[in-house]
Amino acid sequence: MAKFPDSHSWIFHGFPELDPDAILRQEPGDKVLATEEERQRARWLWERRPREMNVLAYGILLGVGAVMHTPFLLLGPLQLFCLFHACYVLFVVWVIGMFIIKEARYRRWKKDYLRAIVRLAR
Protein backbone atom coordinates (compact mmCIF):
# COMPACT_ATOMS: atom_id res chain seq x y z
CA MET A 1 0.00 0.00 0.00
CA ALA A 2 1.19 3.49 -0.73
CA LYS A 3 2.62 5.53 2.11
CA PHE A 4 0.80 8.74 2.86
CA PRO A 5 2.05 11.57 5.03
CA ASP A 6 0.44 11.92 8.43
CA SER A 7 -1.56 14.88 7.19
CA HIS A 8 -3.61 12.48 5.03
CA SER A 9 -4.21 9.82 7.68
CA TRP A 10 -7.81 11.03 8.10
CA ILE A 11 -8.62 9.32 4.77
CA PHE A 12 -8.41 5.89 6.39
CA HIS A 13 -10.91 6.63 9.19
CA GLY A 14 -14.02 4.76 8.11
CA PHE A 15 -12.54 3.56 4.81
CA PRO A 16 -14.07 1.67 2.95
CA GLU A 17 -17.32 1.56 4.95
CA LEU A 18 -18.18 5.24 4.39
CA ASP A 19 -19.32 6.96 1.22
CA PRO A 20 -17.01 9.61 -0.32
CA ASP A 21 -18.91 12.59 1.07
CA ALA A 22 -18.75 11.24 4.62
CA ILE A 23 -15.01 10.62 4.30
CA LEU A 24 -14.41 14.12 2.96
CA ARG A 25 -16.40 15.66 5.83
CA GLN A 26 -13.81 14.14 8.18
CA GLU A 27 -10.97 16.14 6.63
CA PRO A 28 -9.56 18.70 9.04
CA GLY A 29 -9.74 22.26 7.77
CA ASP A 30 -12.42 21.73 5.09
CA LYS A 31 -9.98 22.49 2.28
CA VAL A 32 -11.17 19.94 -0.29
CA LEU A 33 -10.51 21.26 -3.79
CA ALA A 34 -11.98 18.34 -5.73
CA THR A 35 -13.62 18.87 -9.07
CA GLU A 36 -17.16 17.73 -9.76
CA GLU A 37 -15.87 14.97 -12.07
CA GLU A 38 -13.72 13.51 -9.30
CA ARG A 39 -16.69 13.59 -6.91
CA GLN A 40 -18.88 11.86 -9.49
CA ARG A 41 -16.22 9.20 -10.07
CA ALA A 42 -15.90 8.52 -6.35
CA ARG A 43 -19.70 8.37 -5.97
CA TRP A 44 -19.95 6.04 -9.00
CA LEU A 45 -17.33 3.72 -7.51
CA TRP A 46 -19.13 3.78 -4.16
CA GLU A 47 -22.39 2.74 -5.84
CA ARG A 48 -20.60 -0.14 -7.60
CA ARG A 49 -19.49 -1.60 -4.27
CA PRO A 50 -19.66 -5.42 -4.47
CA ARG A 51 -22.12 -7.22 -2.24
CA GLU A 52 -20.77 -9.15 0.70
CA MET A 53 -20.72 -12.93 0.57
CA ASN A 54 -23.14 -14.56 3.02
CA VAL A 55 -20.64 -16.79 4.81
CA LEU A 56 -23.20 -18.06 7.32
CA ALA A 57 -25.55 -19.39 4.63
CA TYR A 58 -22.76 -21.16 2.77
CA GLY A 59 -21.38 -22.53 6.04
CA ILE A 60 -24.76 -24.00 6.94
CA LEU A 61 -25.15 -25.54 3.48
CA LEU A 62 -21.66 -27.06 3.65
CA GLY A 63 -22.32 -28.39 7.16
CA VAL A 64 -25.67 -29.95 6.23
CA GLY A 65 -24.09 -31.51 3.16
CA ALA A 66 -21.30 -32.99 5.28
CA VAL A 67 -23.79 -34.40 7.82
CA MET A 68 -25.94 -35.88 5.03
CA HIS A 69 -23.10 -38.24 4.15
CA THR A 70 -23.91 -40.43 7.17
CA PRO A 71 -27.40 -41.66 6.17
CA PHE A 72 -26.26 -42.33 2.62
CA LEU A 73 -23.30 -44.31 3.90
CA LEU A 74 -25.24 -46.35 6.48
CA LEU A 75 -28.62 -46.86 4.81
CA GLY A 76 -28.23 -46.40 1.09
CA PRO A 77 -26.43 -48.27 -1.65
CA LEU A 78 -22.80 -47.40 -2.27
CA GLN A 79 -23.56 -45.91 -5.70
CA LEU A 80 -25.96 -43.38 -4.17
CA PHE A 81 -23.34 -42.41 -1.59
CA CYS A 82 -20.71 -41.95 -4.31
CA LEU A 83 -23.10 -39.83 -6.39
CA PHE A 84 -23.97 -37.64 -3.39
CA HIS A 85 -20.31 -37.29 -2.45
CA ALA A 86 -19.35 -36.28 -6.01
CA CYS A 87 -22.10 -33.62 -6.04
CA TYR A 88 -20.98 -32.40 -2.62
CA VAL A 89 -17.36 -32.10 -3.75
CA LEU A 90 -18.49 -30.10 -6.81
CA PHE A 91 -20.52 -27.82 -4.54
CA VAL A 92 -17.51 -27.27 -2.25
CA VAL A 93 -15.33 -26.42 -5.26
CA TRP A 94 -18.03 -24.01 -6.50
CA VAL A 95 -18.23 -22.26 -3.10
CA ILE A 96 -14.44 -21.90 -2.96
CA GLY A 97 -14.40 -20.52 -6.52
CA MET A 98 -17.15 -18.02 -5.73
CA PHE A 99 -15.27 -16.88 -2.65
CA ILE A 100 -12.06 -16.34 -4.62
CA ILE A 101 -13.87 -14.45 -7.38
CA LYS A 102 -15.81 -12.22 -4.97
CA GLU A 103 -12.70 -11.52 -2.91
CA ALA A 104 -10.77 -10.51 -6.05
CA ARG A 105 -13.61 -8.18 -7.10
CA TYR A 106 -13.73 -6.62 -3.64
CA ARG A 107 -9.96 -6.04 -3.56
CA ARG A 108 -10.05 -4.44 -7.01
CA TRP A 109 -12.99 -2.22 -5.98
CA LYS A 110 -11.28 -1.24 -2.74
CA LYS A 111 -8.11 -0.26 -4.58
CA ASP A 112 -10.04 1.83 -7.13
CA TYR A 113 -12.14 3.43 -4.41
CA LEU A 114 -9.03 4.37 -2.41
CA ARG A 115 -7.51 5.97 -5.49
CA ALA A 116 -10.70 7.98 -6.06
CA ILE A 117 -10.74 9.16 -2.44
CA VAL A 118 -7.07 10.17 -2.60
CA ARG A 119 -7.73 12.11 -5.81
CA LEU A 120 -10.55 13.92 -4.02
CA ALA A 121 -8.30 14.82 -1.10
CA ARG A 122 -5.51 16.36 -3.17
C-alpha positions as CSV (number, residue, x, y, z in Angstrom):
1,M,0.0,0.0,0.0
2,A,1.2,3.5,-0.7
3,K,2.6,5.5,2.1
4,F,0.8,8.7,2.9
5,P,2.1,11.6,5.0
6,D,0.4,11.9,8.4
7,S,-1.6,14.9,7.2
8,H,-3.6,12.5,5.0
9,S,-4.2,9.8,7.7
10,W,-7.8,11.0,8.1
11,I,-8.6,9.3,4.8
12,F,-8.4,5.9,6.4
13,H,-10.9,6.6,9.2
14,G,-14.0,4.8,8.1
15,F,-12.5,3.6,4.8
16,P,-14.1,1.7,2.9
17,E,-17.3,1.6,5.0
18,L,-18.2,5.2,4.4
19,D,-19.3,7.0,1.2
20,P,-17.0,9.6,-0.3
21,D,-18.9,12.6,1.1
22,A,-18.7,11.2,4.6
23,I,-15.0,10.6,4.3
24,L,-14.4,14.1,3.0
25,R,-16.4,15.7,5.8
26,Q,-13.8,14.1,8.2
27,E,-11.0,16.1,6.6
28,P,-9.6,18.7,9.0
29,G,-9.7,22.3,7.8
30,D,-12.4,21.7,5.1
31,K,-10.0,22.5,2.3
32,V,-11.2,19.9,-0.3
33,L,-10.5,21.3,-3.8
34,A,-12.0,18.3,-5.7
35,T,-13.6,18.9,-9.1
36,E,-17.2,17.7,-9.8
37,E,-15.9,15.0,-12.1
38,E,-13.7,13.5,-9.3
39,R,-16.7,13.6,-6.9
40,Q,-18.9,11.9,-9.5
41,R,-16.2,9.2,-10.1
42,A,-15.9,8.5,-6.3
43,R,-19.7,8.4,-6.0
44,W,-20.0,6.0,-9.0
45,L,-17.3,3.7,-7.5
46,W,-19.1,3.8,-4.2
47,E,-22.4,2.7,-5.8
48,R,-20.6,-0.1,-7.6
49,R,-19.5,-1.6,-4.3
50,P,-19.7,-5.4,-4.5
51,R,-22.1,-7.2,-2.2
52,E,-20.8,-9.2,0.7
53,M,-20.7,-12.9,0.6
54,N,-23.1,-14.6,3.0
55,V,-20.6,-16.8,4.8
56,L,-23.2,-18.1,7.3
57,A,-25.6,-19.4,4.6
58,Y,-22.8,-21.2,2.8
59,G,-21.4,-22.5,6.0
60,I,-24.8,-24.0,6.9
61,L,-25.1,-25.5,3.5
62,L,-21.7,-27.1,3.7
63,G,-22.3,-28.4,7.2
64,V,-25.7,-29.9,6.2
65,G,-24.1,-31.5,3.2
66,A,-21.3,-33.0,5.3
67,V,-23.8,-34.4,7.8
68,M,-25.9,-35.9,5.0
69,H,-23.1,-38.2,4.1
70,T,-23.9,-40.4,7.2
71,P,-27.4,-41.7,6.2
72,F,-26.3,-42.3,2.6
73,L,-23.3,-44.3,3.9
74,L,-25.2,-46.3,6.5
75,L,-28.6,-46.9,4.8
76,G,-28.2,-46.4,1.1
77,P,-26.4,-48.3,-1.7
78,L,-22.8,-47.4,-2.3
79,Q,-23.6,-45.9,-5.7
80,L,-26.0,-43.4,-4.2
81,F,-23.3,-42.4,-1.6
82,C,-20.7,-41.9,-4.3
83,L,-23.1,-39.8,-6.4
84,F,-24.0,-37.6,-3.4
85,H,-20.3,-37.3,-2.4
86,A,-19.4,-36.3,-6.0
87,C,-22.1,-33.6,-6.0
88,Y,-21.0,-32.4,-2.6
89,V,-17.4,-32.1,-3.8
90,L,-18.5,-30.1,-6.8
91,F,-20.5,-27.8,-4.5
92,V,-17.5,-27.3,-2.3
93,V,-15.3,-26.4,-5.3
94,W,-18.0,-24.0,-6.5
95,V,-18.2,-22.3,-3.1
96,I,-14.4,-21.9,-3.0
97,G,-14.4,-20.5,-6.5
98,M,-17.2,-18.0,-5.7
99,F,-15.3,-16.9,-2.6
100,I,-12.1,-16.3,-4.6
101,I,-13.9,-14.4,-7.4
102,K,-15.8,-12.2,-5.0
103,E,-12.7,-11.5,-2.9
104,A,-10.8,-10.5,-6.0
105,R,-13.6,-8.2,-7.1
106,Y,-13.7,-6.6,-3.6
107,R,-10.0,-6.0,-3.6
108,R,-10.0,-4.4,-7.0
109,W,-13.0,-2.2,-6.0
110,K,-11.3,-1.2,-2.7
111,K,-8.1,-0.3,-4.6
112,D,-10.0,1.8,-7.1
113,Y,-12.1,3.4,-4.4
114,L,-9.0,4.4,-2.4
115,R,-7.5,6.0,-5.5
116,A,-10.7,8.0,-6.1
117,I,-10.7,9.2,-2.4
118,V,-7.1,10.2,-2.6
119,R,-7.7,12.1,-5.8
120,L,-10.5,13.9,-4.0
121,A,-8.3,14.8,-1.1
122,R,-5.5,16.4,-3.2
